[in-house]
Amino acid sequence: MKRPIWAAVTATAAAVLFSALPANTNPLTGTSTATADETGPVDAALFDKTADGSTIRVNVLTDQRTDISGAAEAGTTLVSYDTVPLVTLRVDSAGLSRLQNEPGVVSVTEDLPVPPTLNESTVKIGSDKAAAAGKTGAGATVAILDTGISAKHPFFSGRVKTEACFSSDDAAYGATTLCPDGTTDQEGPGAADTDTGPCATLGSACSHGTHVAGIAAGNGSGLTGAPTRGVAPGADIVSIQVFSKFDSDNYCGAGSSPCVLSFTSSQIKGLEKVLALKSAGVNIVAANMSLGAGRWTSACTSDPRKYIIDALLTEGVATVAAAGNNGYSDAVNAPGCVASAVTVGSTTDDDQLSTFTNRGPLLDLLAPGTSIVSSVPGGAYASKNGTSMAAPHVAGALAVLKQTYPTETIDGLVSLLATGGTRITYTGAATPRIDVAKAVTAVEPKPVADTKPRAFRVDNDKDVTIPDGVGSPAPGPSVTSPVTVAEYPGNASGKLTAYVDITHTYRGDVKLELLSPTGKVFLLKNTSGSDGADNIAAAYTVDASTEPANGQWNLRMTDIDDVDTGKLNTWSLVFPTPFEKTTTQSVPDTGTLTSTIAVNNIGGNASGPLQVYTNIAHTKIGDLRLTLTSPDSKSYVLKPYGSEPGGTLQTTYGVDATDAVADGTWTLKVSDSASGSTGDLKGWSLGFPSYENQTVKAVPDKNYTEIWTRTENLSGIASAKLQVYVHVEHQNLEDLKIDLVAPDGSLRLLKANGSPNEAGVIKKIYTVNVEGLPANGWWKLRVDDVTTGKTGTVNNFVVRF
């Protein structure tokens, strides 16, 4: 996040080197080039390295992922990626020449392996005061990309929740994997544990990650000989091992093998894992990379890590990078030179720059990094120096601030650290040393409110009397009933439906109109003298695709004649699913058709039951198998192979997809198992059922009220993760007991009466287990006021499946 006054810029970088220094040792010297070759995407130095016929590992960044296959033909693929337009290859000189001229290739850099280079510090940055105020990073997660972590170290108190290992194995470099199971990619418990596998035999070589994690999130409460705490002692930890063991003096240095080094490719795999976890709902706030190399005086724009670091920032994860230990006065290492990274330099306990720290205009923040005591494997504690020690102070601070300001963006949290910090002035620049205590109290925390789910049907069941008309020819006065839409992006639907329930003694007298937020009038029902005495219970569909969806919609009712009277009982505005594909696609005989739909602005996880409609015409339906895959690769079989004859399959399937991410690309696969039958997928759609009632109802004193919504025509059954959004305002929230009433009459407690003893507002999403119940029926919110003296209102109720 290189910024004047904290405004983001763009960037990228090169190879990696630990920026940790054992206590009382000299700074390490970076080995990467400061700039890239300007004549083509291939770094010119790479041609020199392969001139003798040898091969080299390179990271090939392309303009788009579709360009990867062409670039990969230049060599042997060593590492491929899930999201980044990148491939790691082994190439010779001829391969480099091909990459130099290959369309779509942006940069080619060496996948260079490079070597590794609390009490007082946490008090210095005020995290002791933050912890005393209950701000410990609880609910947030910090990811540590490093040499792994001693997962059972008492300083972590069981908070290492997720582990993964991406460790290259390359005989040409003398590199072997450090993953405990001997593979190059390992995920799950123990995957990054330094107490098992090769790391357990390397002594202090794998101690760095445990030390870094302790600074970010250690907790010494009740421990003898431990620091009091790290910066965020309540935060959870994700440990990702990104180093390999090297048995080559060419890379370790003369007489220094074996050693542990990290390939850039392994780091990118680790960052992709962080992105996947974030997308799956893990509240990762920061990914700490206490590593770096090279000399960059301006933002680097060709580093292969830039793409994934940018993507993480977009998803609300800060990549915190050490500035490096070369003592540069105007430069930092990569990946700290990536503009979207938060780059951290080191200070001493008396707020002087550490002699070894890199600094300059690319530096974002400073934090203590000299003589920092933290955890090391074996249940012990030790002192280390380096910007590696400074960076996790910032990663932990971001976790603390995320707990304090849960709706604030990463940019906003970094800005709080910067503006509240102590500015350290030096030649050529001034950089703030973080102060967590000031940042925690910088903004008066606002009440935390969950975002109301987007509903596809909005109800208003407030009774409205329709004024009696004045007789022909003049119409009577009109009356309106509103609903407000605020969660839909873009325009309304071409098939917007208004459902109306009116009781009236002569329906022919009543004219009904729908008014859009811009005031455009859609005629739903005109007056007609031929209509007799009857109620109005009907659905009217209009093309409102030119009108904005968000805003206040009104149902306007006009009685044109006198004598006859009536009232509006309820009305609903229904938005049909916008997620559909209507293009006809052929199902290949004995093959598989793949069709996709992009979903956006749902947020969180998908539905249970998710509604999946398919329209297929086929000469033998039994030959078909239908499978749905979510954006995060969860798979659901909609229809197995069977024995049905030919015909049309127009069916809605109800799928419990509450473990899947909602937003992203959903894939429907239609597989034909036998030859001789043909057909087409004529269309399919996805529906995320969510129902809202906006009727404001009083909560009577020492009594109860109910607000309802009715679901119908849903396929499937309700899940264990039904979401219920509640908006209630009351003079004493302690008085309220809130329940969900299911269609079978059973109650699910949402809020017991009790704290807080104060007036206020509840805007909260409750997750309710209604597994096995029918999805269709009347769902009600019941709000009980259990004591006398205070009143309030129910303002809103949403049921999201």
TIFIKE-175069 format. One record per residue (C-alpha): x, y, z. Coordinates in steps of 0.5 Angstrom, whole numbers, padded with zeros to 4 digits, always signed. Example, Ala and Ser with C-alpha at 12.3 -4.5 7.8 and 13.67 -1.06 7.14 Angstrom:
+0025-0009+0016;+0027-0002+0014;
//
This chain:
+0000+0000+0000;+0005+0005-0002;+0001+0012-0002;+0002+0019-0001;-0004+0020+0005;-0005+0013+0004;-0008+0012-0003;-0007+0006-0006;-0002+0005-0012;+0000-0001-0017;+0006-0006-0017;+0010-0012-0017;+0016-0016-0015;+0022-0021-0016;+0025-0027-0011;+0025-0028-0004;+0029-0028+0002;+0028-0029+0010;+0029-0022+0013;+0030-0025+0020;+0036-0024+0023;+0038-0028+0029;+0040-0024+0035;+0047-0020+0035;+0048-0022+0028;+0050-0017+0022;+0044-0016+0016;+0044-0020+0010;+0045-0018+0003;+0040-0018-0002;+0041-0022-0009;+0036-0020-0013;+0036-0015-0019;+0033-0008-0018;+0030-0007-0024;+0027-0012-0030;+0030-0012-0037;+0026-0007-0042;+0027-0010-0048;+0022-0016-0047;+0019-0020-0042;+0025-0025-0040;+0030-0022-0036;+0036-0021-0040;+0040-0025-0034;+0037-0031-0035;+0040-0032-0042;+0047-0032-0039;+0045-0037-0034;+0043-0042-0039;+0048-0040-0044;+0052-0047-0043;+0046-0051-0044;+0043-0052-0037;+0036-0051-0035;+0033-0046-0030;+0026-0045-0026;+0022-0039-0028;+0015-0036-0027;+0012-0034-0033;+0006-0029-0032;+0001-0028-0038;-0004-0023-0039;-0010-0028-0038;-0010-0035-0036;-0012-0037-0043;-0005-0035-0045;-0002-0040-0040;-0002-0046-0045;+0002-0043-0050;+0007-0041-0046;+0007-0047-0042;+0010-0051-0049;+0016-0047-0048;+0019-0052-0042;+0017-0057-0037;+0011-0055-0032;+0013-0055-0025;+0008-0051-0022;+0001-0049-0024;-0004-0045-0020;-0012-0044-0019;-0013-0037-0020;-0007-0033-0022;-0005-0032-0030;+0002-0036-0028;+0006-0042-0029;+0012-0044-0027;+0017-0048-0032;+0024-0051-0033;+0026-0048-0039;+0033-0048-0043;+0036-0042-0047;+0031-0044-0053;+0025-0044-0048;+0027-0037-0046;+0027-0035-0053;+0020-0038-0055;+0018-0034-0048;+0021-0028-0051;+0016-0028-0057;+0010-0031-0054;+0004-0027-0055;+0001-0026-0048;+0007-0027-0044;+0008-0021-0039;+0014-0023-0035;+0019-0028-0034;+0023-0028-0028;+0027-0034-0024;+0024-0038-0019;+0030-0036-0015;+0031-0040-0008;+0034-0035-0003;+0036-0037+0004;+0033-0034+0011;+0037-0029+0013;+0016-0019+0047;+0014-0016+0052;+0017-0009+0051;+0015-0009+0044;+0008-0010+0045;+0008-0005+0051;+0011+0000+0046;+0006-0001+0041;+0000+0000+0046;-0003-0007+0045;-0003-0008+0052;-0008-0003+0053;-0012-0006+0047;-0012-0013+0051;-0014-0010+0057;-0020-0006+0054;-0022-0013+0051;-0019-0012+0044;-0015-0018+0043;-0016-0020+0035;-0022-0025+0037;-0026-0027+0031;-0020-0025+0027;-0015-0030+0023;-0008-0029+0021;-0004-0033+0016;+0003-0034+0017;+0007-0036+0011;+0013-0038+0013;+0017-0045+0015;+0011-0048+0019;+0009-0047+0026;+0010-0051+0032;+0003-0052+0032;+0002-0055+0039;+0007-0050+0043;+0003-0047+0049;+0004-0040+0046;-0001-0042+0041;-0006-0045+0046;-0010-0049+0041;-0011-0043+0036;-0007-0046+0030;-0014-0048+0026;-0011-0049+0019;-0005-0052+0016;-0002-0053+0009;+0005-0054+0006;+0007-0052-0001;+0014-0054-0002;+0018-0055-0008;+0022-0062-0009;+0027-0060-0015;+0033-0065-0016;+0037-0060-0020;+0037-0055-0015;+0038-0060-0009;+0031-0058-0006;+0027-0063-0003;+0020-0062+0000;+0019-0060+0008;+0012-0063+0008;+0011-0068+0013;+0008-0073+0009;+0013-0073+0004;+0009-0069-0002;+0010-0062-0005;+0003-0060-0003;+0000-0062+0003;-0007-0060+0007;-0010-0061+0014;-0008-0062+0021;+0000-0063+0021;+0001-0060+0014;+0005-0055+0017;+0008-0057+0024;+0015-0056+0025;+0015-0062+0030;+0014-0067+0025;+0017-0069+0018;+0024-0066+0016;+0023-0060+0020;+0024-0064+0026;+0031-0066+0024;+0033-0059+0022;+0034-0056+0029;+0033-0048+0029;+0033-0048+0021;+0025-0048+0022;+0024-0044+0028;+0023-0038+0024;+0015-0039+0023;+0014-0040+0030;+0017-0034+0032;+0013-0030+0027;+0007-0033+0029;+0008-0032+0037;+0009-0024+0035;+0003-0024+0031;-0002-0028+0036;+0002-0031+0042;-0002-0032+0049;+0003-0033+0055;-0003-0032+0060;-0001-0038+0065;+0005-0040+0062;+0012-0039+0066;+0018-0036+0062;+0013-0034+0056;+0012-0027+0054;+0006-0024+0056;+0003-0024+0050;+0003-0023+0042;+0000-0017+0039;-0007-0021+0038;-0007-0026+0043;-0014-0028+0042;-0014-0029+0034;-0014-0035+0030;-0008-0038+0026;-0007-0041+0019;+0000-0044+0018;+0002-0045+0011;+0009-0048+0010;+0013-0045+0004;+0020-0047+0004;+0024-0053+0002;+0030-0056+0005;+0037-0055+0000;+0043-0060+0000;+0047-0055-0004;+0053-0051-0003;+0051-0047-0009;+0045-0044-0006;+0046-0045+0002;+0053-0042+0001;+0060-0046+0002;+0059-0050+0008;+0052-0048+0010;+0048-0054+0007;+0043-0056+0009;+0039-0050+0009;+0032-0048+0008;+0030-0043+0002;+0023-0041-0001;+0021-0041-0008;+0017-0035-0011;+0012-0041-0014;+0011-0044-0007;+0009-0037-0004;+0004-0036-0009;+0001-0043-0008;+0001-0041-0001;-0003-0034-0002;-0008-0038-0007;-0009-0042-0001;-0011-0036+0003;-0015-0033-0002;-0019-0040-0002;-0020-0040+0005;-0022-0033+0005;-0027-0034+0000;-0030-0040+0004;-0031-0036+0010;-0025-0036+0014;-0024-0029+0017;-0017-0028+0015;-0015-0021+0016;-0008-0021+0014;-0003-0026+0011;+0004-0025+0014;+0010-0025+0009;+0017-0024+0013;+0021-0025+0007;+0024-0021+0002;+0030-0020-0003;+0032-0015-0008;+0033-0007-0008;+0027-0003-0011;+0027+0004-0010;+0020+0005-0014;+0014+0000-0014;+0015-0006-0018;+0010-0008-0023;+0013-0015-0026;+0013-0019-0020;+0009-0025-0021;+0006-0025-0013;+0003-0018-0015;-0004-0021-0018;-0005-0025-0012;-0003-0020-0007;-0008-0015-0011;-0014-0020-0011;-0013-0021-0003;-0013-0014-0002;-0020-0014-0006;-0023-0019-0002;-0021-0016+0005;-0014-0019+0006;-0008-0015+0008;-0001-0018+0005;+0004-0016+0010;+0011-0016+0008;+0018-0015+0011;+0022-0009+0008;+0028-0013+0009;+0035-0012+0013;+0040-0009+0008;+0040-0002+0011;+0038+0001+0004;+0036+0008+0006;+0031+0009+0000;+0029+0002-0002;+0026-0004+0000;+0026-0012-0002;+0021-0015-0006;+0015-0017-0005;+0015-0011+0000;+0015-0007-0007;+0008-0009-0009;+0004-0003-0008;-0002-0007-0005;+0002-0010+0000;+0003-0007+0007;+0011-0006+0008;+0014-0006+0015;+0021-0003+0017;+0024-0004+0024;+0025+0000+0030;+0028-0001+0037;+0025+0000+0043;+0027+0008+0044;+0024+0009+0037;+0030+0009+0033;+0031+0006+0026;+0034-0001+0027;+0041-0001+0023;+0039-0006+0019;+0032-0004+0017;+0031-0002+0009;+0027+0004+0009;+0024+0010+0004;+0018+0012+0000;+0016+0005-0001;+0015+0004+0007;+0008+0004+0010;+0009+0003+0017;+0014+0002+0022;+0014-0003+0028;+0019-0006+0033;+0024-0011+0030;+0030-0011+0035;+0031-0016+0040;+0024-0019+0040;+0023-0025+0044;+0018-0030+0042;+0016-0037+0041;+0021-0043+0038;+0020-0050+0037;+0021-0055+0043;+0016-0050+0047;+0022-0045+0048;+0023-0038+0047;+0028-0034+0044;+0030-0027+0041;+0031-0025+0034;+0032-0019+0030;+0030-0017+0023;+0024-0014+0019;+0021-0021+0020;+0020-0019+0027;+0017-0012+0025;+0012-0015+0020;+0008-0019+0025;+0007-0014+0030;+0003-0010+0024;-0001-0017+0022;-0003-0018+0029;-0005-0010+0030;-0010-0011+0024;-0013-0017+0027;-0014-0013+0033;-0017-0007+0029;-0022-0012+0025;-0025-0014+0032;-0026-0007+0034;-0028-0004+0027;-0031-0010+0024;-0034-0007+0018;-0028-0003+0016;-0024-0004+0010;-0017-0006+0010;-0015+0001+0007;-0019+0004+0013;-0015+0000+0018;-0008+0001+0015;-0010+0008+0015;-0012+0008+0023;-0005+0005+0024;-0002+0010+0020;-0005+0016+0023;-0005+0014+0030;+0002+0012+0030;+0009+0016+0032;+0012+0019+0026;+0019+0017+0025;+0023+0022+0021;+0029+0020+0017;+0033+0022+0011;+0029+0022+0005;+0022+0020+0009;+0018+0020+0015;+0014+0013+0017;+0009+0012+0023;+0011+0007+0028;+0004+0004+0030;+0000+0005+0036;-0005+0000+0037;-0008+0003+0043;-0009+0010+0039;-0012+0006+0033;-0017+0002+0038;-0020+0009+0041;-0019+0013+0034;-0026+0012+0032;-0032+0011+0037;-0035+0004+0035;-0041+0004+0032;-0046-0002+0034;-0045-0008+0030;-0051-0009+0025;-0051-0015+0020;-0053-0014+0013;-0060-0015+0011;-0060-0021+0006;-0063-0020-0001;-0070-0022-0001;-0073-0024-0008;-0080-0023-0005;-0082-0017+0000;-0089-0017+0004;-0093-0011+0007;-0099-0014+0011;-0101-0007+0014;-0108-0007+0013;-0110+0000+0009;-0117+0002+0008;-0119+0004+0001;-0123+0011+0001;-0130+0010-0002;-0131+0013-0009;-0135+0020-0010;-0139+0017-0016;-0138+0018-0023;-0135+0021-0027;-0130+0023-0022;-0125+0018-0019;-0125+0017-0011;-0118+0019-0007;-0113+0014-0008;-0109+0011-0003;-0102+0008-0003;-0098+0002+0001;-0090+0002+0000;-0085-0003+0000;-0077-0001+0000;-0072-0005-0004;-0065-0003-0002;-0061-0010-0004;-0062-0011-0011;-0056-0008-0016;-0058-0005-0023;-0065-0005-0026;-0072-0009-0024;-0074-0015-0028;-0078-0016-0034;-0082-0020-0030;-0083-0016-0024;-0090-0019-0020;-0094-0016-0016;-0099-0020-0011;-0105-0017-0009;-0110-0019-0003;-0116-0014-0003;-0123-0015+0000;-0128-0011-0003;-0135-0011-0004;-0135-0009-0011;-0128-0011-0015;-0130-0007-0021;-0130-0001-0018;-0122-0001-0016;-0116+0001-0020;-0109-0002-0018;-0103+0001-0021;-0096+0000-0019;-0091+0006-0018;-0084+0005-0019;-0078+0009-0015;-0078+0014-0021;-0085+0015-0021;-0087+0011-0027;-0094+0008-0027;-0095+0001-0029;-0103-0001-0030;-0104-0007-0026;-0112-0007-0026;-0117-0002-0029;-0124-0001-0027;-0129-0005-0030;-0137-0005-0029;-0138-0012-0031;-0134-0014-0025;-0138-0017-0019;-0138-0017-0012;-0132-0021-0010;-0125-0020-0007;-0118-0019-0011;-0113-0024-0010;-0109-0024-0016;-0102-0024-0019;-0100-0018-0024;-0093-0018-0028;-0090-0012-0031;-0084-0011-0035;-0080-0006-0030;-0073-0007-0034;-0072+0000-0035;-0073+0002-0028;-0068+0002-0022;-0070-0004-0017;-0068+0000-0011;-0072+0005-0008;-0079+0005-0006;-0085+0002-0010;-0092+0003-0008;-0098+0000-0010;-0104+0005-0011;-0111+0004-0010;-0117+0008-0013;-0124+0007-0012;-0128+0010-0018;-0135+0010-0015;-0139+0011-0008;-0142+0006-0004;-0138+0000-0004;-0132-0001+0001;-0126-0005+0002;-0119-0006+0004;-0112-0008+0002;-0110-0014+0007;-0103-0015+0004;-0099-0015-0002;-0092-0017-0004;-0087-0015-0010;-0083-0021-0013;-0077-0021-0016;-0076-0027-0021;-0069-0030-0020;-0064-0026-0025;-0059-0032-0025;-0061-0036-0031;-0059-0038-0038;-0064-0039-0044;-0059-0041-0049;-0060-0047-0052;-0054-0052-0052;-0053-0059-0055;-0052-0065-0050;-0046-0069-0054;-0048-0076-0055;-0044-0080-0050;-0041-0074-0047;-0042-0068-0042;-0045-0061-0043;-0042-0056-0039;-0046-0050-0038;-0045-0044-0033;-0048-0038-0029;-0045-0033-0026;-0048-0031-0019;-0047-0024-0016;-0049-0020-0010;-0052-0025-0006;-0046-0025-0001;-0044-0031+0004;-0046-0038+0003;-0051-0041-0002;-0058-0043+0000;-0061-0050+0003;-0066-0051-0001;-0062-0048-0007;-0067-0048-0013;-0064-0051-0019;-0069-0051-0025;-0067-0055-0031;-0071-0055-0038;-0068-0061-0042;-0071-0064-0048;-0068-0071-0050;-0069-0078-0053;-0068-0082-0047;-0068-0078-0040;-0065-0084-0037;-0059-0083-0040;-0057-0077-0037;-0054-0075-0030;-0054-0068-0028;-0049-0065-0023;-0048-0058-0020;-0042-0055-0018;-0041-0049-0014;-0036-0043-0014;-0032-0047-0009;-0032-0054-0012;-0038-0057-0008;-0041-0062-0012;-0049-0064-0012;-0052-0069-0016;-0059-0067-0018;-0061-0073-0022;-0057-0080-0023;-0057-0084-0029;-0064-0088-0029;-0069-0091-0034;-0074-0086-0036;-0076-0085-0043;-0075-0080-0048;-0079-0073-0047;-0078-0066-0043;-0075-0066-0036;-0077-0059-0034;-0076-0060-0026;-0074-0056-0020;-0069-0059-0016;-0068-0057-0008;-0061-0057-0006;-0058-0056+0001;-0052-0052-0002;-0051-0048+0005;-0044-0050+0005;-0042-0047-0001;-0040-0040-0003;-0046-0036-0007;-0042-0031-0011;-0038-0034-0017;-0039-0039-0023;-0044-0044-0022;-0043-0050-0027;-0048-0055-0029;-0046-0061-0032;-0051-0066-0037;-0047-0072-0038;-0050-0077-0043;-0048-0085-0041;-0050-0088-0048;-0050-0088-0055;-0056-0087-0060;-0060-0081-0056;-0059-0074-0057;-0062-0068-0054;-0062-0060-0052;-0061-0056-0045;-0066-0051-0047;-0064-0047-0041;-0063-0047-0033;-0063-0042-0027;-0061-0042-0020;-0066-0039-0015;-0064-0037-0008;-0070-0036-0004;-0071-0031+0001;-0077-0028+0004;-0078-0021+0007;-0084-0018+0011;-0083-0010+0012;-0089-0009+0016;-0088-0005+0022;-0091-0007+0028;-0091-0005+0035;-0089-0010+0041;-0094-0009+0046;-0092-0008+0053;-0092-0015+0057;-0095-0018+0051;-0092-0021+0044;-0093-0019+0037;-0092-0024+0031;-0090-0022+0024;-0090-0027+0018;-0088-0029+0011;-0091-0035+0007;-0087-0040+0003;-0089-0044-0003;-0087-0048-0009;-0080-0049-0006;-0077-0056-0008;-0073-0059-0002;-0073-0059+0005;-0070-0053+0010;-0063-0054+0012;-0059-0053+0019;-0057-0046+0017;-0063-0042+0016;-0062-0035+0016;-0067-0031+0020;-0065-0023+0020;-0069-0019+0025;-0069-0011+0026;-0073-0010+0032;-0072-0003+0036;-0074-0003+0044;-0074+0002+0050;-0070-0004+0054;-0067-0010+0050;-0067-0014+0056;-0074-0015+0056;-0075-0018+0049;-0075-0026+0048;-0075-0027+0040;-0077-0034+0037;-0078-0036+0030;-0084-0040+0029;-0083-0046+0024;-0089-0048+0019;-0090-0054+0024;-0091-0049+0030;-0085-0051+0033;-0081-0045+0036;-0073-0044+0035;-0070-0039+0040;-0067-0033+0037;-0066-0029+0043;-0067-0030+0050;-0069-0024+0055;-0064-0022+0059;-0058-0017+0057;-0057-0012+0054;-0060-0008+0060;-0061-0002+0055;-0065+0002+0050;-0063+0000+0043;-0063-0003+0036;-0062-0011+0034;-0060-0012+0027;-0058-0019+0027;-0058-0025+0023;-0059-0031+0027;-0057-0038+0024;-0063-0043+0026;-0063-0051+0025;-0069-0053+0022;-0066-0059+0018;-0072-0064+0016;-0078-0059+0016;-0081-0057+0010;-0079-0051+0007;-0086-0049+0005;-0091-0046+0009;-0092-0040+0014;-0086-0038+0018;-0087-0033+0023;-0082-0028+0028;-0085-0028+0035;-0083-0022+0039;-0085-0023+0047;-0084-0017+0052;-0083-0020+0058;-0084-0015+0063;-0088-0008+0064;-0086-0001+0063;-0082-0001+0056;-0085-0001+0049;-0082-0002+0042;-0083-0004+0034;-0081-0010+0030;-0079-0007+0023;-0077-0012+0019;-0076-0020+0018;-0073-0024+0013;-0072-0031+0012;-0067-0034+0008;-0066-0041+0006;
//
